[in-house]
């Protein structure tokens, strides 16, 4: 079997397994919608490809997904190079997201953490900080959830071992989540 056909088969199997995430995805949609309709913000964090996927997800709300509507506050915590490097240098890379959550988050805000392994220390610290501040949190994880499993109020765990398939599934889940929410948001 070619690499392409193997990848397609693996992706199809992974996507079919996502049907089991319908209930937690619906719960995540409720949490995000309540946050945004309450004039609160999403604080999204991830590393590498997960940071890029988080950037896309936050952009879908700060700009738009499909329909013209008012913008909603959604911040990708992985974008500020000077802030990330200052926190990493002065404290540690483990604190790059938790310190921003500590400084930026208010009651009613929601932390969305993305990690294909669930073992990134800065993601674990972000979820711990969300809990400390009594914020709602949603974790998009892969494999078995790793050390992050159990730290978020809503977990969407893609049970695959390949990072690429997990990231593809996370991206798909982000877009479905946007579809579930956007029609309920104010147009102006």
Buried (B, 14 or more C-beta within 10 A) or exposed (E): EEEEEEBEEBBEEBBEBBEEBEEBBEBBBBBBBEBBEEEBBBBBBBBBBBBBBBBBBBBBBBEBBEEEBEEBBBBBBBEBEEBBEEBBEEEEBBBBBBBBBBEEBEEBBBBBBBBBBBBBBBBBBBBBBBBEBEBBBBBBBBBEBBBBBEBBBBBBBBBBEBBBBBBBBBBBBBBBBBEBBBEEBEEE
